[in-house]
């Protein structure tokens, strides 16, 4: 109906993204790796997301799927770099659409969090939560990786996804390039913030070009790093503005790296405890540039009351 919801009028108001995608409400089901993203589990994944669509989720984001073999979280983890791999996902997108939902594929390159011998990173620095030491990407490797992100976005569109989420937070590859903590490069992708943010912006532009203007592009931006030598607040704000200029539809909030020592989603964390991080970035964008993109607040927002 076109009548506002009696209890939660804002949550249940529709929203049209800049790319033209219509969301029936303002809820985004954040990415949660279910272990079904691997190709043996796609029928179960379809059933899982069909129930969420039936329940009214506005935009569903899948668990992370790698753009290439190096980006796997684990050996033989979910990957979409071939037509055959994309075809298998049609069961998922069809199930969601049949139940009135919209779904985006999260493209996740694990970087130095990868638990396999092909792991890569901006610099040869092992993560404190991993036993694998990554290989540093060469400049040609970086260009190939950007093309792989674009290819995955194009394939995601071909098998019925409504958009993609580019994983740029939580200490995965793109976040590793952004932070001095993990980026000790001396080329065009390291050093100054302009250079450290180059990969994120190049990926967004390549994805947008490959997938077209009427495809949703969400970027998950780390708005609170919770580790030493992470991005500074003003760097987060500058990058948020540049991502907006590059044609991102929604900036989704990432909180903390996986190696951070601060709980972020455990039940001991109060409801909506990290909304302040999204609001701070939003207010800084409005103050500095006079505009802010659509932004999604996250973490422990698990009741309609909190959403509203």
C-alpha positions as CSV (number, residue, x, y, z in Angstrom):
1,X,0.0,0.0,0.0
2,X,1.0,3.6,-0.3
3,X,0.0,4.4,3.2
4,X,2.8,5.0,5.7
5,X,3.5,2.2,8.1
6,X,1.7,2.8,11.4
7,X,4.7,2.0,13.7
8,X,7.8,2.4,11.5
9,X,7.0,5.0,8.8
10,X,10.6,5.8,7.9
11,X,12.0,2.2,7.8
12,X,9.1,1.1,5.6
13,X,9.2,4.0,3.2
14,X,10.5,3.1,-0.3
15,X,13.8,4.3,-1.7
16,X,15.0,4.8,-5.3
17,X,18.8,4.5,-5.6
18,X,20.7,6.9,-7.9
19,X,21.1,4.1,-10.4
20,X,17.3,3.7,-10.6
21,X,17.0,0.6,-8.5
22,X,13.8,0.7,-6.4
23,X,14.0,-0.6,-2.8
24,X,10.7,-1.4,-1.2
25,X,12.0,-0.2,2.2
26,X,15.2,1.2,3.8
27,X,16.6,-2.1,5.2
28,X,19.8,-3.5,3.9
29,X,20.6,-7.1,5.0
30,X,24.3,-6.9,5.6
31,X,26.7,-9.4,4.2
32,X,27.1,-12.5,6.4
33,X,29.3,-15.4,5.2
34,X,27.0,-18.5,5.6
35,X,29.4,-21.1,4.2
36,X,26.9,-21.6,1.3
37,X,28.6,-19.2,-1.1
38,X,30.8,-22.1,-2.4
39,X,29.3,-23.8,-5.4
40,X,28.1,-26.9,-3.6
41,X,25.7,-24.8,-1.5
42,X,24.0,-22.4,-3.9
43,X,20.6,-24.2,-3.8
44,X,20.6,-23.9,0.0
45,X,21.8,-20.2,-0.3
46,X,18.8,-19.6,-2.6
47,X,16.4,-21.0,0.0
48,X,18.1,-19.0,2.8
49,X,17.8,-15.6,0.9
50,X,14.3,-16.4,-0.5
51,X,13.1,-16.6,3.1
52,X,14.7,-13.2,3.9
53,X,13.1,-11.7,0.8
54,X,9.8,-13.2,1.8
55,X,10.3,-11.6,5.2
56,X,10.6,-8.2,3.6
57,X,14.4,-7.4,3.4
58,X,14.9,-4.3,1.2
59,X,18.3,-5.1,-0.3
60,X,20.1,-8.3,0.5
61,X,23.9,-8.5,0.3
62,X,25.5,-11.9,-0.1
63,X,28.5,-13.3,1.8
64,X,31.8,-12.5,0.1
65,X,32.6,-14.0,-3.3
66,X,36.1,-13.6,-4.7
67,X,37.0,-11.9,-8.0
68,X,39.9,-14.3,-8.6
69,X,41.7,-17.3,-7.0
70,X,44.1,-15.1,-5.0
71,X,41.1,-13.4,-3.4
72,X,39.6,-16.6,-2.0
73,X,39.1,-16.5,1.8
74,X,39.8,-20.3,1.9
75,X,40.9,-22.8,-0.7
76,X,38.0,-23.4,-3.2
77,X,35.9,-20.7,-1.5
78,X,33.2,-18.9,-3.5
79,X,34.5,-17.2,-6.6
80,X,32.9,-15.6,-9.7
81,X,35.4,-15.2,-12.5
82,X,33.9,-17.4,-15.2
83,X,30.5,-17.6,-17.1
84,X,30.0,-21.1,-15.7
85,X,30.4,-19.9,-12.1
86,X,28.0,-17.0,-12.7
87,X,25.4,-19.4,-14.3
88,X,25.2,-21.4,-11.1
89,X,24.1,-18.2,-9.2
90,X,20.9,-17.8,-11.2
91,X,19.1,-20.1,-8.8
92,X,19.9,-17.5,-6.0
93,X,18.8,-14.4,-7.9
94,X,15.6,-16.0,-9.2
95,X,14.6,-17.2,-5.7
96,X,15.0,-13.7,-4.3
97,X,13.2,-11.9,-7.2
98,X,10.3,-14.4,-7.0
99,X,9.8,-13.2,-3.4
100,X,9.9,-9.5,-4.3
101,X,13.4,-8.9,-3.0
102,X,16.6,-7.3,-4.5
103,X,20.0,-8.8,-4.1
104,X,23.6,-7.6,-4.5
105,X,26.7,-9.8,-4.8
106,X,29.5,-8.8,-2.4
107,X,32.8,-8.9,-4.2
108,X,35.4,-9.7,-1.5
109,X,39.1,-10.0,-2.1
110,X,40.6,-11.4,1.1
111,X,44.1,-9.9,0.7
112,X,46.3,-10.9,3.6
113,X,43.4,-12.6,5.4
114,X,43.4,-15.4,2.8
115,X,44.1,-18.8,4.3
116,X,45.9,-20.4,1.3
117,X,49.3,-20.2,-0.4
118,X,48.2,-17.8,-3.2
119,X,47.6,-14.9,-0.7
120,X,48.5,-11.4,-1.9
121,X,48.6,-8.0,-0.3
122,X,49.9,-4.5,-1.0
123,X,53.1,-5.3,1.0
124,X,54.6,-8.5,2.2
125,X,53.2,-8.3,5.8
126,X,51.6,-11.2,7.6
127,X,48.3,-10.5,9.5
128,X,48.5,-11.3,13.2
129,X,45.5,-13.6,12.8
130,X,46.9,-15.6,9.9
131,X,49.8,-18.1,9.4
132,X,50.2,-17.2,5.7
133,X,52.6,-14.5,4.6
134,X,51.2,-12.8,1.5
135,X,53.1,-12.0,-1.7
136,X,53.2,-8.3,-2.5
137,X,51.2,-7.4,-5.7
138,X,53.2,-6.0,-8.5
139,X,51.8,-2.9,-10.4
140,X,50.7,-5.2,-13.2
141,X,49.1,-7.5,-10.6
142,X,47.1,-4.5,-9.3
143,X,45.8,-3.7,-12.8
144,X,44.8,-7.3,-13.3
145,X,43.0,-7.3,-10.0
146,X,41.0,-4.2,-10.9
147,X,40.0,-5.9,-14.2
148,X,39.0,-9.0,-12.2
149,X,36.6,-6.9,-10.0
150,X,35.1,-5.4,-13.1
151,X,34.7,-8.8,-14.7
152,X,32.9,-10.2,-11.6
153,X,30.5,-7.2,-11.6
154,X,29.7,-7.8,-15.2
155,X,29.1,-11.5,-14.5
156,X,27.0,-10.7,-11.5
157,X,24.7,-8.6,-13.7
158,X,24.5,-11.4,-16.3
159,X,23.2,-13.9,-13.7
160,X,20.5,-11.5,-12.3
161,X,22.1,-9.7,-9.4
162,X,20.7,-6.2,-8.9
163,X,24.0,-4.8,-7.9
164,X,27.4,-5.5,-6.2
165,X,28.9,-4.5,-2.9
166,X,32.7,-3.8,-3.2
167,X,34.2,-4.9,0.1
168,X,36.5,-2.0,1.1
169,X,36.6,-2.5,4.9
170,X,37.3,-5.0,7.7
171,X,41.0,-5.2,6.8
172,X,40.6,-7.0,3.5
173,X,42.6,-6.2,0.3
174,X,41.1,-2.8,-0.5
175,X,41.3,-1.7,3.1
176,X,44.9,-2.9,3.3
177,X,45.8,-0.5,0.4
178,X,44.1,2.4,2.1
179,X,45.9,2.1,5.5
180,X,49.6,2.8,6.2
181,X,49.4,-0.1,8.6
182,X,49.6,-2.5,5.7
183,X,50.6,-0.4,2.7
184,X,54.4,0.3,2.5
185,X,54.5,0.6,-1.3
186,X,56.6,3.2,-3.1
187,X,54.7,3.2,-6.4
188,X,51.4,4.9,-7.6
189,X,49.4,2.8,-5.1
190,X,51.4,3.6,-1.9
191,X,52.7,6.6,0.1
192,X,50.3,9.6,0.0
193,X,46.6,9.2,0.7
194,X,45.9,10.0,-2.9
195,X,48.0,6.9,-3.9
196,X,46.7,4.7,-1.1
197,X,43.1,5.4,-2.2
198,X,43.8,4.8,-5.9
199,X,42.9,1.1,-5.9
200,X,39.5,1.7,-4.2
201,X,38.6,4.4,-6.8
202,X,40.0,2.5,-9.8
203,X,37.9,-0.5,-8.8
204,X,34.7,1.5,-8.4
205,X,35.2,3.2,-11.8
206,X,36.0,-0.1,-13.5
207,X,33.0,-1.8,-11.9
208,X,30.7,1.1,-12.9
209,X,32.0,1.0,-16.5
210,X,31.7,-2.8,-16.8
211,X,28.2,-3.1,-15.2
212,X,26.6,0.0,-16.6
213,X,24.9,3.1,-15.1
214,X,21.6,1.3,-14.1
215,X,23.3,-1.3,-11.8
216,X,23.6,-0.7,-8.0
217,X,27.1,-0.2,-6.7
218,X,27.5,-0.3,-2.9
219,X,30.9,0.4,-1.4
220,X,31.6,-0.8,2.1
221,X,33.8,1.8,3.6
222,X,35.7,1.4,6.9
223,X,34.4,4.3,9.0
224,X,36.1,3.3,12.2
225,X,39.3,1.3,11.9
226,X,39.9,0.3,15.6
227,X,43.6,-0.6,14.8
228,X,46.8,1.4,14.9
229,X,47.9,3.2,11.7
230,X,44.5,2.7,10.1
231,X,42.9,5.5,8.0
232,X,42.5,8.8,9.7
233,X,39.0,10.3,10.1
234,X,39.7,13.1,7.5
235,X,40.9,10.4,5.0
236,X,37.7,8.5,5.5
237,X,35.7,11.7,4.8
238,X,37.8,12.5,1.7
239,X,37.5,9.0,0.3
240,X,33.7,9.0,1.0
241,X,33.4,12.1,-1.1
242,X,35.5,10.7,-3.9
243,X,33.5,7.5,-3.9
244,X,30.3,9.5,-4.2
245,X,31.8,11.4,-7.1
246,X,32.7,8.1,-8.8
247,X,29.1,7.0,-8.9
248,X,28.6,4.8,-5.8
249,X,24.9,4.4,-4.9
250,X,25.2,3.5,-1.2
251,X,28.1,3.9,1.2
252,X,27.8,1.0,3.6
253,X,29.5,1.2,6.9
254,X,32.4,-1.1,7.9
255,X,33.5,-1.1,11.5
256,X,36.9,-2.4,12.6
257,X,39.4,-4.9,11.2
258,X,39.2,-8.6,11.9
259,X,42.4,-8.2,13.8
260,X,41.0,-5.4,16.0
261,X,40.6,-6.2,19.7
262,X,37.2,-4.4,20.1
263,X,34.0,-6.4,19.9
264,X,31.8,-5.1,17.1
265,X,28.9,-7.5,16.6
266,X,28.9,-9.7,19.8
267,X,25.8,-9.5,21.9
268,X,27.7,-7.6,24.6
269,X,27.7,-4.6,22.1
270,X,24.7,-2.3,22.7
271,X,22.1,-2.0,19.9
272,X,23.2,0.5,17.3
273,X,26.5,1.2,19.2
274,X,28.4,2.3,16.1
275,X,25.8,4.5,14.4
276,X,27.8,7.5,15.6
277,X,30.6,6.6,13.2
278,X,28.3,6.8,10.2
279,X,26.7,10.0,11.5
280,X,30.2,11.7,12.1
281,X,31.2,10.9,8.5
282,X,27.9,12.1,7.1
283,X,28.0,15.4,9.1
284,X,31.6,16.0,8.0
285,X,30.6,15.5,4.4
286,X,27.7,17.9,4.6
287,X,29.8,20.5,6.4
288,X,32.7,20.2,3.9
289,X,31.0,19.5,0.6
290,X,27.4,20.4,1.2
291,X,26.2,17.0,0.2
292,X,26.5,13.3,1.3
293,X,25.6,10.1,-0.5
294,X,23.1,7.6,0.8
295,X,24.7,6.0,3.8
296,X,23.9,2.8,5.6
297,X,24.5,2.5,9.4
298,X,25.5,-1.0,10.6
299,X,26.3,-3.3,13.4
300,X,23.8,-4.5,16.1
301,X,20.8,-2.9,14.3
302,X,18.6,-5.9,14.7
303,X,15.2,-4.6,15.6
304,X,12.7,-2.5,13.7
305,X,12.8,0.0,16.6
306,X,16.5,0.6,16.3
307,X,16.2,0.9,12.5
308,X,13.5,3.5,12.8
